[in-house]
Amino acid sequence: MHAFKTTLMPALSVSILLMVTSCTAPPPCLELTAREASIRNIAARKVLPTFPPEAANASASGVAVAQVRLDENGTLTSVEVLQAPHPSIAQATIAAIKQWEFKFPKNEAAPECFNSKLTFYFVVEDGKAFVRDPKRFQKV
């Protein structure tokens, strides 16, 4: 019986070591806060929210601000509206941001995730409702 333990134990310890090694999660990404300009610059696709008719009919105008998180692959993992002048504007902002696509070089040595804010202006002028980016991000 003693010989049985000797031959079984090395095999058991190797398989446990392999299981632990193969189940190890990848290192977490380094959480960074990025300026809005930086996030907008790495966006390969940007979609402006549409002005919801119910918000326009209510003459709801103002600023919508969303908090976004991008993982180490540039994938949008979360979006939360922090401020919006009307509930339908919050929904429109989320729907638009979910269509954005981001491209940035991967840092293999230390994966990086980014948290940032995106801002949109919902404007009603002369009976017309429209959405625009903050002036500093508008193309001239």
Sequence and secondary structure as in RCSB ss.txt:
>XXXX:A:sequence
MHAFKTTLMPALSVSILLMVTSCTAPPPCLELTAREASIRNIAARKVLPTFPPEAANASASGVAVAQVRLDENGT
LTSVEVLQAPHPSIAQATIAAIKQWEFKFPKNEAAPECFNSKLTFYFVVEDGKAFVRDPKRFQKV
>XXXX:A:secstr
 HHHHHHHHHHHHHHHHHHHHHT      EEEE  HHHHHHTEEE       HHHHHTT  EEEEEEEEE TTS 
EEEEEEEE SSHHHHHHHHHHHTT EE     SSS EEEEEEEEEEEEEETTEEEEE  GGGS  
